[in-house]
Amino acid sequence: MSAVAKPKRIGELLIEKGVLTPDQLNIALTEQKKSREPLGKIIVHLGFATEAVMRDTLGEALGQESIDLSKVVVDAEVLQLVGKDIARRLQVLPLSLDKARGVLTIAIADTFNVVAIDQLRALLGGDLEIVPLLAGESEIENAIDQFYGFELSVDGILREIETGELDYRQLHGESEEYSQPLVRLVDALLSDAVKKNASDIHFEPEQGFLRIRYRIDGVLRQVRSLHQNYWSAIAVRLKVMSGMNIAETRAPQDGHISLTLFGRPIDFRVSAQPTMHGENIVLRILDRNKGIVALDALGLSDSALATLRLMMARPEGLLLVTGPTGSGKTTTLYSMLNYVNDESVNIMTLEDPVEYPMNMIRQTSVNVAAKLDFASGIRSMLRQDPDIILVGEIRDEDTADMALRAAMTGHQVYSTLHTNSAVGAIPRLLDLGIVPDILAGNIIGIVAQRLVRKLCPHCRREDRPNELEGHLLRLGEGERPVIYRAQGCDHCHNFGYRGRMAITELLRVDQDMDELISRRASRREILELALDKEFRPLAEDALRRVLDGSTTLEEVSRVVDLTDRL
């Protein structure tokens, strides 16, 4: 019964989407009776729909995730697991391997081909979990020819370039792209950066050479130095991929790249800036899988988490997240939105730009060309019956004024502000021109945060604090608890740190605090009242993470001012 119903469901879905007419479906079903081939293959063969449309529609009908192999960059290591002959025989393309979880992601034309999946599992030792993604049959054939035919590792491609000549026409995709090693070199660098959990890739031309650096855990690390002869070709390829004007080299440009790496969609925000030695290009990596963290996985202490939930329980008002650029403000805001997100509330956001798409949330990018800035965007959103509004950043008086108006009219408003501390956000808003009486009573609370690197658990070494460190940690007489130092091993690429975590301070604004705000009290008065109400400054939260072995004093002092404790 299910075998008969399945083609009908797919056919109906294609008619609903306007891909097929009823007559075309009848023709395809008639052909299917003769040939006994899958309906999707017949529809493509008859020219009624493209393979890409069929792939996506089949995926939706069968509840299977589909993948566009034209935008895929394959991990070179994974290709070595499955030989070309086996990949062609089983009609599969290995995409990525998660060694920690033992999961292999593959592209396959028929996700119900249990025989092929079992054969692949047996070939690889039988312990791996295999996650199949739906792809078109000819797409898989082309991808096998493309990826298996050429060198894909950075070192191998560089060796190939040194012994061959560049054909600049092929950088524009006019011929078979993967025969051009520079095309593969750019893909390999992007893939390598994502694999190493980099947040940014810097291509920096210097006199005589090109420096390539990744920002990993907030710190820039040089990974390659290439001869300057490579740079013009690499720059052209990056511009072609991100939709920039390749002829323009004297003005700044912005672009965007969307690829599938390691079986998941990754976006790159690209910026080109003219410098003395040529264009400097920086790519910001936006990995949607890492954009949203559960609220209780942010690393807050139990008391801070309880305070944050209490602040979010207020039905209206402004809730701010503050900190410098790259301190994880956006991730925290998304975590908070994800916590309150359900079908009973209408959440709308205004961002510059939208970084991580979220279900059930109406997300809008600020658009200067369409005269949609933060202030006019909030004004427009208030007519959309929102319950919760997220404003990407409060930059000026107009945005601050509109955000507070929204908070005063019964909405919960989340936003970010560039200040160094939670207490410093109040004088900053007053400095923007907000009247103290309006600010008092309409601000729920302020979260200030920084990101510090976490010690690598494999190589951290035990130690005891010296006299100065004991003073910073406010240890009592004779107290010498165990603290840890960074060392370095293969797991952390010999840096001693792996991953980052947030350290935070939460200022909850209550009636007593409102009283101080309304009479323009000094920062010191506000801080003294906050400390009386169990407010824990950033330094205290940071040192808590030193004592629990998560990070080091050296790392904490890099991002938090500890001089007040001396």
N, C-alpha and C positions, 0 to 999 in steps of 0.2 A: 504493500500500500504506500509506504513512504517513498519508494523509488518512483512511483507514478506521480505522487503529489509534489515532489521536489521541483521537477521542471516547471510544473504549472505555477508554483509559487514564484519562481525566478522570473517566468514570463510575465506574470501579473505585475511584478515589481518593476520590470522594464517598461511596461505599458504605462503604469502610474507615473514613472519618472519622465515619460515622454520620449524614451529612447527608441521604442518600437511602436508600430501601429498594430492593432489586432490582426490585420491581414498578414503583416510580416511574421508575426508569431505563428500563425497557422502554417505559413510556408515552411518555417523552421521546424515545426513539429512534424510536418509531413516528411521532410528530409530526414528527420531523426529516426522515423520508423524504418526508412530504407537502410540507413547507414549504421544505426545503433551507437552513434558517437554522442558524447555529451552535448546537451543543447547549447551551452555557452560557446563551444568550439564551432558549432554549425552556424550560429548567428554571426560570429566573427568571419568565418569562411565566406558566408553570403554577402558580407560587406554591410550588414545592417547596423553594426556597432563596432567600435574599436576594442582592442584587447584590454586597454586601460579601463574603459567604461565597464566592460564585462567583469573585470577583476574586482572593481569596487562594488558593483551590484551583487555579484556572487558572495562577496565577503559579508555584505549587509544581510542578504537572504539567509545565509548559513550561520550568521552570528560569529563569523571568523574575521580576524584582523587582516587587512590586505596591505601590500607594500608596493611602492613604485620603484622598480629597480633602476630606473634611469637616474634617480637622485641618490643612489646608494654608494657609499664608500665602504669597501669590505676590508676587514682586518686581515693583513697578510699572514699572521700566525695561524688563523683559523683555516685558511685555504690549505695549509700543509696537513691538516688533520684528514681531509677528504681529497683523494686524488681526482684529477680531471675526468678520467674514464668512469670512475664510480659516480661522480656528480652528474655526468651526462646520462649514464645508464639509469640512475634512480630519479633523474629530473629534479635535482635539488641544488640549491646554492647555499653553502654555509655562510652565515653573516657574522655571528659573534659568539664568543664563549665566555660565560661568567664562571671562572674557576672556583670562586668562593662558594657559590650556590650549586655548582655542577649543572649549569643550564646551557645548552647549545640552541641558538636561534637559527632557523633555516628558512629559506624561501622555497616553496613547493607549489606546483600547479594544482595538485589535488590534496587538500589537507586531510581527506579521508583515506588516503593511500597508506593503510596501516602496514602493509607488507614492506614498502620502501622505508618507512620510518623505523620499523623493527630491524631491517637489514642494516640501516645506518647505525642504530644503537649497538647492534652486535659487533659491527666493524670497529666501533670506538670503545669497546670494552664493556658495554652493557650497564654502566653506572650512571651515565648522563641522562638528565631529563631533556627531552627535545621539544622545543616550542616551534610549531610550524606557522609561518605567515603565508597568506595566499598571494601568488604572483602569476602572471600570464606565462603560458608555455613558451612562446617565442621570446619573451623577455628573459626567461631563465636561460634559454639557449644562447642568446646574445651575451648575457652577463658571464656565462661560463667561458665563452670565447674571449671576452674582454679581459676578465680578471685573471684567468689561468694563463693567458698567453704572455703576460708581461711581468717584469720585476715590480714589486709593490712596496718593498721596505725602503726607508729613507737612504740608508747607506748604499744599498744596491742600485737605486736610481741615480745617486750621485756618481757612482762608479761608471754607470752607463753613459751619463752625460759627458764625463771626462773623456770618454773614448769615442764619442759620436759628435754629430753636428745638430744644431737646433733648426727646426723648420717653423718660423714664426707664424706662418699662415695657419698652422694646425692649432695654435693657441685660441683661435676664434671658433673652434669646433667645425671648421669647414670640411675636415676629412676625419678619418677614424681617430678619435681623440687619444685613445690609450696607446697609440703608436708613438705619441709625443711624450718623452720622459718628464718634461716640465709640468705637464698636466698631472701626471701621477705624483710628482714631487709635492705639489701643492696639496693634493688629496691626502698624501701620506702624512704631511705635517699637521693638517687639520685633524686627522684621525689620531695621530700621536698625542696631540695636545688634549683631546677629549679623553683618551685613555689614561693620561696622567692627571686628570681632574683639574686642568688649568681653567682659569676663568677668563683669561685674555691671552691673545697671541700678538706679539709686537714684531713687525718687520721694520728694522731700523737701518737705513743706508748710512754708512760712514765713508770717509775718504778711503777708497780702495777695497772696501769689503761691505758685506751685508750682515748685520747682527740679527739673529732671531732669538727672542726671549719669550718664555711663558711666565704668566703670573700664576703661581701655585700657592694656595693657602695665604694669599695676600702679599707674597714676596716674589719679586721678579727673579727669574733664573735664566741665564744664558744657556741655550741648548745647541745652537749651531752658529758657525761663522762661515759664510759662503763668499766666493769671489764676486766682485761688483758686476762682472759680466752676466751673472744670472739674474740680477735684480730687475732689469727692464722687462724680461720675459715673465718673471713671477708676478710683477705688478700688473702687467696686462692680463694675465690669467685671473688674478683676484678681482680685477675690475670687471672682466667679462662675466664671472660667476655672480658678482653682486649687483650687476645692472648699472654700473657707472659708465661715464663717458671716457673711453680710453684715450681720446685725443686731448682731453683737458688735463694738464699737469701743473697748472699754476694757481688753481683755485681749490679750496677744500671741497670734498665730496663725501656723501654718505650713501651706503648701500646695504643690502640685506641678502644673505644666503640661507637657503633651507636645504638640508641634506638629511639622509638617514644614515646614521653611524651606529654600529653595534646593535642594529635592529631596532633603534628608536629614533624619533625625529629630533634633530638638533638644529637650532637657529644660530646664525652668526650675524651680529650687527657690525658693519664694516665702516671704518672712518679713514679717509685719506687726507693727509695734511702736507702741503709742500714745505720742504726744508732746504737747507743749503746744499745738501748732497743728493737731493732727489725726494721723491714722495715717501713719507713715513706712513705706513698702513698698520692700523690696529684693529683686531677683530675681538669683539666681546662675545664669549660663548654663552648661549642661553640654553641650558639643558632643562627641559620641562619636567623631567623625572625628579630633579633635585630642587625644583622651585618651591614646592609646598611641603612643609614639615608639620607633623602633628604638634599641637600646642604643648603637649606634655613631653615632646622630644626636643624642645628648644634649649633644654639644659638649665631651666630656672630652678631655684630652690623651692621647696614645698610652700614656704610662706609667700614667696614672690609669685608663684603660680596661683595661689589662692587670691592674692591681691589683684592680679591681672583679671582673673575671672569675675571678681567683685566689680571691677571697673567696667568690664564689658557687659555686665548685667544691667547697668543703667540704661533706661530706654532712650534718652537723648543726651546730646552733648558732644564735645570735641575730644578725641583721644589721639595724642601725638606720639610718634616714634622719632627720636632724634639721634643724631650721630653724624660723623663725617662720611664722605663718599666711600662706598665699599665696606660699610660696617654692618651690612645685612639687614638694613631697615625694611627693604622690600619683602624679603623672605619672612620677616616677623609679621608684617602687615598681612601677607597672604595667609599665613598660618592662623592669624586672628580671624580673617574673613572666612576661611575654611571651617573654623570652629563654630561660627554663627550661621553658616550657610545651610539653609534647608528650604523646602518649598513654601513655607509660611511667610517668608520675607522676600522683598524685592531689593537686591543688592546691585548698585550701579557704581562703576569706577570710571575715573578720568585720569589717564596715565600718559607718560611721555617717555617712550612709547609703551604699549601693552607688552609685557615681557613673558608672562605665563598664562595661556588661556585656561579658564576655569569653567566648569559646568554650572549652569543655572545663574551665572553672573553676567550682567550686561556690561561689557568692557569697551571703552572708547579711547582712542588715541588723540592726544592734542594735535591739532592740525593748523599750523600757522597760515598756510595757503588758503584754507577755508575760513580763516578768522575765528577759529575755535581755540581760544586759550583757556586756562584754568578757570578764570572768573566767569567768562561767558558760558563755558561748559557747565559749571555748577548751576548757573541761572537756568539753563535749558533742562538739566537733569531734574530740577525741582518740579518741573511740569510733567515728569514721567512717573509720578507716584512712588518714589523710592522710600524704603524704610532705613536703609543703610547706604551711605555714600563714602567711597574712597577717593580722595584727592591726592594724586601722586606726590605733590610737593607744594608747600606754601612758600612762595618766593617773594610776593609783594603785598602791598596793602589791599589791593582789589581782591586777590585770592583769599587773603586772611579774612577780609570783611565778609565775602560771600560764604566762606566755610562756617564762620560763626553765625551768620544769618540762618544757614541751614540747620545748625545745631540748636538755635533758639526756636525754630519752628517745628520742633518735634522729631528731628532726625538724628540718628547716630552718625557722626562723621569721623572717619579715620584719615590721618594724613601724616606727612613727614616734615621735618624742619631741620635746618642745619644749625645745630648748637652743640656745644661741648658737653653739656650736662642737662639733667632733667630740670633742675632749678633755673638754669640759664634760659630755658625756653620762654619763661614768663616775661622777663625784661625784653627778650627779642621780639615777642608779639607786641608789647607796648611800644617798642622802638619802631615797629612797622606802622604805627598809627592807630592801633586798636584802643578804644576807650576802656579804662580799667573796669568801669561798672558793667560793661558788656562782657568783658572777659570773665569776671567773677560770676560764678553760678552756671557758666556754660562750658567750662572745661572740666572733663571727667578726670583725666590723669595724663601723665607723661612717662614714656618709657625711653630711657637713654641706653644705648648699647655700643659695644665694640666687639670685634672678632679677634680672638687669640688662637694661635696654633696649638694643637693638642700634641702631647708627647707621643712618640711612637711606642706602643706597648711592647714591642719586640725587643727594643734595645735600651730603653730608659734605665738609668742606673741609680741606685739608692745613694743618698748622702745625708749629711746633717747640716743645718744652717749655720753660717758663721755669725759673728757678733752683729754686723750691719744687717744681715738678713733677718736675724732674730728680732732686731729692733723694728724692722719694717713689718714683720709678722705679728708684732706686739706680743711676743712670748714672755711668759713669767720667768722669774729667777729659776735657773736649773732646768727649764723646759728645752728639750732639743728633739723635736719630733722628726720623723723621716720625711725628707723632701726628695725630689727626683731631678736629675740632670739629663739634658739631651746628649745623645752619643752618636748615633748613625749606624745604619745597616742597609742591607739590600732592600728590605721592605719599604724603607722611607727614602731611598736613593741617597743614603748617607747624610741626610739633613737632620735627623733626630726628631723630626716632627712629621705628623701625618694627619691631615684634616684640620678643620677649625671648629670652634664653638663660640657661642655668644656669652659675653658677661654683661650683666644688665643692672640698672637701678630703676626702681619704680616709684614715682611720686604720685600718690593718690590725693586728689584735690577735694577736700571736704569743706564744711561751712567755715571752720576756723581759718583755713587757707584762703577761702574766698574773701574773708574779712581783710586779710593782709593785702591781697591783690587789689581790692577795690580802693585802698588808701595808698597805693603805690609804695608798699613797704620795700625795704632794701633786700638784696639777695641774701645777705647774712641773716636777716630776720626770718625770711621764708625757710632757709636751710635749718636754722635752730628749731623752728616749729616742726619741720619734717623729721628731724632727728629725735625729737621728743615723741613722735608718733611711730617710732621703729623703722624709719627710713634707713636703708642700707646703701651707702654710696658705692660707686663703681669699684673703687679701690678695694673695698671690703669683699665684694663678690669675687673680684679677681683673685685675691689672696686666699679665699675659700677654695678656689680651684687649684691653687698651688699646694695647699695642705692636703687635698684629697688625691694628689698625684696626677691630675689631669694635664697640668702645664708647669712651666718654670717661672721663677722670679724674673729672669732675664727677658722672657717673652712678654710677661705682664708689663714690665717697666717700659717696653717698646711702645705699647699702645695706651697705657694709663699713667697719669702723673702721680707718682708715689712720694714726691718731695714733701708733701704736707705731713707725712708720717715720720719724717726724720727729726 
